Amino acid sequence: MVVVIRNFVGIKLGTGGLFRAYGGVAAECLRNAPTCLIKSKVPMGLEVPFELLGVLYHQLQSSQAEDIKQDYDTGKDGVTMVTFKVDFDRAQGLEEAIKTNCSRDIVFYKC
Protein backbone atom coordinates (compact mmCIF):
# COMPACT_ATOMS: atom_id res chain seq x y z
CA MET A 1 0.00 0.00 0.00
CA VAL A 2 1.25 3.46 -0.84
CA VAL A 3 0.01 6.64 0.78
CA VAL A 4 0.93 9.95 -0.82
CA ILE A 5 0.60 13.02 1.35
CA ARG A 6 0.67 16.33 -0.45
CA ASN A 7 1.17 19.68 1.17
CA PHE A 8 -1.23 22.06 -0.56
CA VAL A 9 0.72 25.05 -1.89
CA GLY A 10 -1.99 26.77 -3.89
CA ILE A 11 -2.05 24.79 -7.16
CA LYS A 12 -5.18 22.70 -7.62
CA LEU A 13 -4.35 19.60 -9.65
CA GLY A 14 -7.64 17.70 -9.48
CA THR A 15 -7.90 13.94 -9.34
CA GLY A 16 -6.28 13.31 -12.73
CA GLY A 17 -3.47 15.77 -12.06
CA LEU A 18 -2.71 14.22 -8.69
CA PHE A 19 -2.64 10.77 -10.25
CA ARG A 20 -0.24 11.87 -13.00
CA ALA A 21 1.95 13.84 -10.60
CA TYR A 22 2.37 11.16 -7.95
CA GLY A 23 1.44 7.88 -9.66
CA GLY A 24 4.89 7.39 -11.18
CA VAL A 25 6.64 8.01 -7.86
CA ALA A 26 4.33 5.58 -6.08
CA ALA A 27 4.92 2.91 -8.74
CA GLU A 28 8.69 3.36 -8.47
CA CYS A 29 8.53 3.05 -4.68
CA LEU A 30 6.64 -0.22 -5.00
CA ARG A 31 9.11 -1.58 -7.57
CA ASN A 32 12.12 -0.78 -5.37
CA ALA A 33 10.61 -1.77 -2.02
CA PRO A 34 11.69 -5.03 -0.42
CA THR A 35 9.01 -7.69 -0.38
CA CYS A 36 8.01 -9.78 2.58
CA LEU A 37 5.93 -12.96 2.42
CA ILE A 38 3.30 -13.01 5.14
CA LYS A 39 1.80 -16.40 5.90
CA SER A 40 -1.54 -16.89 7.59
CA LYS A 41 -1.25 -18.32 11.09
CA VAL A 42 -3.87 -20.55 12.66
CA PRO A 43 -4.31 -20.21 16.43
CA MET A 44 -4.86 -23.67 17.91
CA GLY A 45 -5.09 -25.27 21.32
CA LEU A 46 -5.47 -28.68 22.90
CA GLU A 47 -5.71 -30.36 26.26
CA VAL A 48 -2.95 -32.89 26.78
CA PRO A 49 -1.90 -35.12 29.70
CA PHE A 50 1.40 -34.18 31.35
CA GLU A 51 3.08 -37.40 30.24
CA LEU A 52 2.55 -36.48 26.56
CA LEU A 53 4.02 -32.96 26.75
CA GLY A 54 7.41 -34.14 25.46
CA VAL A 55 5.86 -35.75 22.39
CA LEU A 56 3.67 -32.70 21.81
CA TYR A 57 6.55 -30.23 22.07
CA HIS A 58 8.61 -32.27 19.62
CA GLN A 59 5.77 -32.08 17.08
CA LEU A 60 5.29 -28.35 17.69
CA GLN A 61 8.98 -27.68 17.09
CA SER A 62 8.97 -29.82 13.94
CA SER A 63 6.08 -27.76 12.57
CA GLN A 64 7.67 -24.45 13.60
CA ALA A 65 4.77 -23.50 15.86
CA GLU A 66 4.95 -20.06 17.48
CA ASP A 67 3.60 -18.38 20.62
CA ILE A 68 3.43 -21.66 22.54
CA LYS A 69 1.75 -21.20 25.92
CA GLN A 70 0.71 -23.61 28.66
CA ASP A 71 -2.07 -23.30 31.19
CA TYR A 72 -1.97 -25.81 34.05
CA ASP A 73 -5.17 -24.47 35.62
CA THR A 74 -7.62 -26.51 33.54
CA GLY A 75 -9.61 -27.96 36.42
CA LYS A 76 -8.59 -31.46 35.34
CA ASP A 77 -5.91 -33.47 37.16
CA GLY A 78 -2.82 -34.25 35.11
CA VAL A 79 -3.95 -32.20 32.11
CA THR A 80 -2.62 -28.94 30.71
CA MET A 81 -3.98 -26.67 27.99
CA VAL A 82 -1.42 -25.82 25.31
CA THR A 83 -2.10 -23.02 22.82
CA PHE A 84 0.03 -22.07 19.83
CA LYS A 85 0.02 -20.63 16.32
CA VAL A 86 1.09 -22.52 13.22
CA ASP A 87 1.23 -21.72 9.50
CA PHE A 88 -2.10 -22.38 7.81
CA ASP A 89 -0.55 -24.85 5.36
CA ARG A 90 1.01 -26.88 8.22
CA ALA A 91 -2.00 -27.01 10.57
CA GLN A 92 -3.63 -30.16 9.18
CA GLY A 93 -0.34 -32.09 9.05
CA LEU A 94 0.51 -31.07 12.61
CA GLU A 95 -2.89 -32.18 13.85
CA GLU A 96 -2.48 -35.58 12.18
CA ALA A 97 1.07 -36.01 13.52
CA ILE A 98 0.01 -35.20 17.08
CA LYS A 99 -2.95 -37.59 16.93
CA THR A 100 -0.72 -40.36 15.53
CA ASN A 101 2.18 -39.90 17.96
CA CYS A 102 0.14 -39.30 21.11
CA SER A 103 -2.00 -42.43 20.54
CA ARG A 104 -5.00 -40.93 22.32
CA ASP A 105 -8.10 -39.04 21.35
CA ILE A 106 -6.98 -35.42 21.62
CA VAL A 107 -9.44 -32.63 21.01
CA PHE A 108 -8.10 -29.64 19.09
CA TYR A 109 -9.49 -26.16 19.47
CA LYS A 110 -9.22 -23.69 16.63
CA CYS A 111 -9.15 -20.41 18.51
Stockholm file with secondary structure:
# STOCKHOLM 1.0

chainA/1-111         MVVVIRNFVGIKLGTGGLFRAYGGVAAECLRNAPTCLIKSKVPMGLEVPFELLGVLYHQLQSSQAEDIKQDYDTGKDGVTMVTFKVDFDRAQGLEEAIKTNCSRDIVFYKC
#=GR chainA/1-111 SS CCCCCCCCCSCCCHHHHHHHHHHHHHHHHHHHSCCCCCCCEEEEEEEEEGGGHHHHHHHHHHTTCEEEEEECCSSSTTEEEEEEEEEHHHHHHHHHHHHHHHCSCCCEEEC
#=GC SS_cons         CCCCCCCCCSCCCHHHHHHHHHHHHHHHHHHHSCCCCCCCEEEEEEEEEGGGHHHHHHHHHHTTCEEEEEECCSSSTTEEEEEEEEEHHHHHHHHHHHHHHHCSCCCEEEC
//
